[in-house]
Amino acid sequence: MAHDKNQQLVKMINQIALNNAYDDDVDRAADAVASHVRKFWAKSMKQDIQALADAGGEGLNEIARAAVIRI
């Protein structure tokens, strides 16, 4: 169950990251993704994605990985 939830969170944050990719400006994109996550994700979702990133961040794209650090 937790694995499915984590996969869904990775899919969601990666999609947000792709929608906020700015001409190879990873920092700008990561800031936008982090802002979105802070505003719209539940506290438990933010904690889960941070724990996943701390455990190696399997599946996170570059922008998503950078965004999680900013949450």
VENNOR-V73199 format. One record per backbone hydrogen bond with DSSP energy under -0.5 kcal/mol. CO is the residue of the C=O (numbers start at 1). NH is the residue of the N-H. If there is no record, write none. Layout:
co={CO:CO}
nh={NH:NH}
This chain:
co={1:2:3:4:5:6:7:8:9:10:11:12:13:14:15:16:17:18:21:22:24:25:26:27:28:29:30:31:32:33:34:35:36:37:42:43:44:45:46:47:48:49:50:51:52:53:57:61:62:63:64:65:66:67:67:68}
nh={5:6:7:8:9:10:11:12:13:14:15:16:17:18:19:20:20:21:23:25:26:29:30:31:32:33:34:35:36:37:38:39:40:41:46:47:48:49:50:51:52:53:54:55:57:56:60:65:66:67:68:69:70:70:71:71}
